[in-house]
Amino acid sequence: MSWQIPTLIEADIKSGKAQYRTFQTGNGGQSILPVPSNSYVVIFGYDFSPAGGGISVTGSDQSVIADTVITAPARINWLETQQISFYTGTDFYPFIHHINTECSAIPFTTNASSPDNEIATSYKTIWSIDNSPIARQVYITSTNDVTITHGLIQIATSATSNAIPVTNRTPQGLTYGGSGLVMNTQTNYGPAGTPQQFMQPSPKDYEDFAFGLLPNNADGQAFATPDATNGLWPSNAWSTAFGSINTAGQAYYLCLHYALYTETVPDSRG
């Protein structure tokens, strides 16, 4: 996916009504895009280079027979799910990215045949993160400074599971309504004691379907909140697990593309 300047914003930039700007951040997990007084911004895209570039993990020697799956070491798992969020003072926009993990299984010796006559080969596995830039189109308007948060997510805990009933919004045959299939209806992200609790199909439906009382931090969106055990966790802190701190190659980078309007937001009433 790529981003492009929306047609109306491009026209405003060409006419001088707006200014095209970029905002580059990275390394630490907390940044703020300042918005001048009597102005507003429209963020219409970003380029995100995930944390973990140049990091590699050598797994323990493993004996692999035929197509046995090799599981990534826990240290690399932290880098596989990364979240960016924007808070404008009135609205919150979370974006979760799954990051590709690359694995090379290098054979270094061949052992005797296994009991079922398949050749058992010992491999040394090398794991790394694909930190190729990710482009995303967004449309975020703010008259306030925009708070930007980046972090790693390790755990999403299934708290409750239920079967979805048939309703006018979950009709049988077209949705899971009436299927009898049990699925996550509450997933917890973040601190174990006070997690962000993602309710499905929505917080209102959770109550209407008699799945139980809503928890304290019920929300209709999936996102993590800061915590050193479950996520969010700043990527520069996690890099210490690999023996280095804040190296440029390991850091994430985020470049916002936005239009700056040096005027108040137009009255939609004309």
N, C-alpha and C positions, 0 to 999 in steps of 0.2 A: 504494500500500500504506500502511496505517496500523498503529499499534500500540495495544494495549489492555492494561490490567492483568490478568494471569492471575487466574482466579477464586480460587485458593487464596491467592495473595499478597494480593488485595483483602480476603479474609476476615481474614487476619492483620493487615492495616493497620487494619481496622475494629475488631478486638478489642484492638488496642494491642500485639500481639505484635511488629509491625514498624512502621517509620516510612517514609512515602513521602518520597523525596528527589529533588532534581534536581542535576545538576552541569553547569554551563555553561562551555565552553571555546572557544578559537578563536585566530586570529592566528598564533602560533608553532606549530610542528608537534609539540611534545612536551608532554604534560600527564600528571599523576598524580592519580588519585582516591584520597584517603586512606581507609583502612578502620581504624577504631579497634581496639584490642586486645580480644580476647575477643568479637569481633563478626564478622559476615559480611554481604556485600551480594549482592543478586540484581538484575543489570541486565536489564530486560525490554523496553527500547525506546530508540530515540534519534531525534532530529530533526537532520538534517544540512543546513546551508545551504552549498553548495559555494563555493569560492574563485572569484573572477573577476567578482563583481557590479560593474556600472558600467563594466567595461572594454570598450572597443571598439577594433577594429583596422580601419583603412581599407586595403583591398587596392589594389594598383596598378591603373591603368586597364586593362581587359581588353576585347578584342573577342570577343563571344560570338555564335555563329551557331546558331540554332535551340535545341536542348536540350543544348548542350555543358556538361559538369560544370565547376563552378568549385571549385577546391581551396582549403581554408582556409590562411591564412598559417601558417608554422611556429610563430610566437609564440603563437597561440591554441591550437595543438594540445596544448601542455603542460597546459592547463586542462581538457581533455576527458576525462581519466582520472584520478580521484582515489581514493586508498586511505585507509581508516581501519582501524586494527588495535588489538586489546586484548591485553595480556599480563598474566596473573594471577600469574606466578611459577611456575605449573605448566602452564598451557595458553595457547595462542596462537590468536586469532580474527581473521583478516583479512577485510575487506570492500572489494571494488573497485566503484566507482561510475562508470558512463559518464555524462557530463554533456552535456546537449543544447547544441549550438551553433546559434545563429540567424544567418542571413545575409540581408541586404537588398541586392539588386542594383539600383542606381539608374541608369537610362539618362540620359545627359547630351548625347548627340549621335547623329545617324544618318549613317552613311557611305554610299558608293555600294554598289550591290548586289554580292554575291559572285559568283564565276564560275558557281555553280549557281543563280543568281537568288534566293537567300535573302537577306533583308535583314541586313546586318551592323551591329549596334548596339554602341557602346562603353558599358561599364558601369563604375561605381565601386562596389565591393563593401564593405559594412560588416559586420563580424563581431562577435558578442557572445556571452557565456555566459549561459545560463538558470540562474540560481542560486536557483530556487524550492526551498523546503525539501523534503527527502526524509525520509519517516518509515519506520522499519524496526523490525520486531519481532525481538528477540533474547532469549536466555536465558543469561546469563553469571553464574556464581556464583564468589565469591572471598572467601577469608579474609585475603588479602594486599592491599596497595595495588595498584591496577590502573593499569598504564602504557598511555597512549593515544597513538598515533602517527598523524599525518596528513601526507600528502605527495602530490605530483603524480607521475604515471608517464608517461614519454614513449616508452620503447622496450621492446618484447617481441621478442626475437630468436629466430627459429626456428633451433635448433642441429642437430637431427636429425629426419628424417622416415622413417616406415616404414609398411608395410601390416600390419594387425592379423590374426593367425591365428585360426582357429576353435578355441575352447575351450568348456568347459562354462559359462563366464561371458561369453563373447563368441560366442554362437551365430550361425551364418550366417542371413541373412535378417532377423533381429531387431536385430542390431548391425552394426558395421563388420567384424566377424570374417569373413574369407574373401572380402570384397568386392574385394580387390586395390587399393582406393583408398589412396593414400599420404597420410599426414597427419602433423602435428606430434606427435612423441613426446618431444621435449625442447624446452622454451622457456625462454630465459634472461631473467631480470629483474634489474636493478640493475647494480652495478659491472662493467665489462668484464672485469677480472681475476679477481674472485671473485663471480660472479653467483649469485643464487638460481636453482637449476635445477629447473624444474617437469617432472616425469616422468609420462608417460601410457602406458597406462591407470593404472599405479601404479608406484612404484619396483621392487616385487617383480616385477610383470609385465614391466617393461622388461628385467630380467635373465633371467627365465624364457623370454621370447620370443626370447632371443639377439640383442637389438638392440645389445648392447655392454656394456661395464663401466659401472657407475654412477659419475657424476662426484662430486667431493668434497662438493658442496652439494645433493645430490639431495633433492627434497621432493615429497610427493604433493599439495601445495596450490599454487595460483597466487597469488603475492604478490611485491611488489617490496621491495628493501632499499635503504637510503640511498646515494645517489650523485648528484653534481651534473650528470652527463652523461646517465645513463640513468634515474634515479629510484631511490628516492623523492627528491624535492626539495621543501623547505618552501615553501609558497605565498608567504610574505612575501618570500622571497629572489627568487622569480621576478617579483614585482610591479615590481621595479626596471626590468625590461625595458620597462615601460609608462610610465616617467618618474615614478613615485611609489612611496613606501615605506610599507607598513603603514596605508594608509587604511582606515577602517572598512568602507566599501562593498566593497572588494576582498577582504577577509579571509573565511576560512571560519569557520563557527560550528557547534558541536556541543553539543547538550543531551541529556545522559543522563537517563533516568528509571529509578529503582531503588528497591528496598526495603532498608532497613537493619535488620538483626536484631542487637540488643545481647545476643547469647548465642553460644555456640559452636555449630557445625554439629551438628544432631541426629544421633545414631548410627543409621544405617540399619538396624542389626540390632534396633532397638526396645529 
